[in-house]
């Protein structure tokens, strides 16, 4: 599968998260501990927001993240308060730049770890459900990008949780129609430049790993000598496929069949269930 990180909080250099931690995303690209594959070398991507523009910048390539000089160059010079990073292990679709995450549409970013089971059988049914006005913007061939455009079709800009639920419901309906018992496996993140939503769900109830960071004020109380905790705000949060280090109390598992919302001044968890009316 894949590994990913979503960061929201005090603007920092991307390298502080991508390269510096003990079990950074770059380390995970070679030595994943909780993923299906140990190595995630089928491409990478980073996307970040700045105060100067409404749309995110995206850098993606097909090579492995651990050896890409451009990624290192950008990460050590770009500072952002909201960014995504993703390393890919293909589930069958081509290793090409347009299949690398995160995906962007307007101000929205999207990245995914998981799979639509039997995607080659479901692709046509799912693609026909995409809004014809949005369909020309699909660039690649992955299930992940198609999920993004289905969510956009179902109202992502107005109601992200509802749109993701309708997308998941359509996938499950289509899968069951083709005798696929567990059609969907997903941990995914979506952002609009101010807020981040992170979802963990699978049809079989055994989803890929996903963690969120503990509140900074709590961590400072637990580890008063940790210097790196002093320069970031209490609202800083990370959502990660795997913990970035072994600091006690720093990481919490995202509950099964749930989603979290990170926004200025407020974080919350909610239960998640596919809306099966989408395909009917």
VENVEN-V243510 format. One line per field, one symbol per residue. phi: phi as a letter, one per 30 degrees, with the letter a starting at -180 (. if undefined). A space follows every 10 residues. Layout:
# VENVEN-V243510
phi=???
This chain:
# VENVEN-V243510
phi=.bbabbbble ebdeddcdcd decddddddc bdccddcdcb bcjaabbbcb ddbdcddbbb acddddbddd ddddddbcca cabcbbbcbd ckdddbddcd cdcbbidcbb bbbkacdied dcededdddd eedcedddcc bdddddeedd dddcjedcae dddddddddd dddddddcic dbdbbabbbb bcjbbbcbcb aaddibddda bbddeddddd ddbdcddddd cbddddbbbb dbedacdeid bbdddehbbc ccbeiabacb dbbecdddcb
